[in-house]
Amino acid sequence: MKITGALVFGEDRRFSKRDIYIKNGLITDEASDFREEVDASDCYAIPGLIDLHFHGALGYDVCDGTLEAFEKISEYEAKRGITAICPATLTLPVDDLKKVLALGAEYAQGEYSKASDIVGFNMEGPFISRVKKGAQNEKYILPCSPDLVKEFYDSSKGLLKIIGLAPEDNPGFEQYISAVKGKVTVSLAHTGADYDTAKRAIEAGACHAVHLYNAMTGFDHRNPGVVGAVFDSDNVTAEIICDGIHVHPAAVRTAFKVLGSERMILISDSLRCTGMPDGEYVLGGKQIVKNGKRCTLKNEGNIAGSVSDLMDCMRNAVLEMGVPLEDAVASASINPARILGVDHKYGAIRKGNRANIVLLNKEDLSLNSVYKDGFKII
């Protein structure tokens, strides 16, 4: 297959007009005769997006612990142009978490032409703060443990890529980080740490921040907090939710300016009520309420997560928040692929990578079509 006429997002993080050649599900540079040719003159061509932090959609959550949940969620994500996924787990009993990871690993072994590929897991808990728990269930919060991380990693068959930590609630966190950082990425997650504690964790090897600004100590000129520590550390990448609810547009723009587009990761943090009507749903055993673009815990009122998928968040970042299109695309494709260690297959339109390509209408960035491994799925 040959896609012609599009402005193609390249590895240099810029758009240029060129043709895309696809053969046997992969991107190739062979400009030979192709029976199928697609005219994409009115489109941007971008890599399939990669969401490295989300929970569910269409009434399903990955923590439901069923293969059906993984199947339905993966199919939904692919149709939204998110062709590789790294689901996030909630703070749950250890055995439940191990079951979810094992099922995800089982599902990931299959070949799905019309569904997203599972390329990792991102564990928010259970080593988080009770004070900054957000919508997580504090009943299952545990002290950090290298042995437990190994159990999670083994259950996931190596798919566990990121695991959260609240260092201020875990004495000996530096030894813990040192013990696990070669196997997984340690993230600062749901943490009330001050600046100095966060910096100590970063110096020990933590190099990622879960949903920047949310469920962490904010930036103050006398108490810079976790946000300040992330801003001040060149080796730390940061997730951010651009649904228009979690973070003010000015704060989003500030993060991009301070961290630079190479350290920013757009995520959705989407819940099971994504793609569903308003109403009540369940998150980790707690009742949540979806009302338009906002989802909150029914009793406490805390923001519980997002109801926007990653494609909506990327579009919103550009059209409503003033993030340059090139930066937004890179933060939802190239950057997460690099962090997850799958950039040799995903995240860029280059020779040898999977032919996961999204065509966006230039006029409004709406979805025109999605190709997964060279097959058109919408």
Secondary structure, 3 states (H helix, E strand, C coil): CEEECCEEECCCCCEEECCEEEECCEEECCCCCCCCEEECCCEEEEECEEECCCCEECCEEHHHCCHHHHHHHHHHHHHCCEEEECCEECCCCHHHHHHHHHHHHHHHCCCCCCCCEECCEEECCCCCCCCCCCCCCHHHCCCCCHHHHHHHHHHCCCCEEEEEECHHHCCCHHHHHHHHCCCCEEEECCECCCHHHHHHHHHHCCCEECCCCCCECCCCCCCCHHHHHHHCCCCCEEEEECCCCCCCHHHHHHHHHHHCCCCEEEECCECCCCCCCCEEEEECCEEEEEECCEEEECCCCCEEEECCCHHHHHHHHHHCCCCCHHHHHHHCCHHHHHHHCCCCCCCCCCCCCECCEEEEECCCCCEEEEEECCEECC
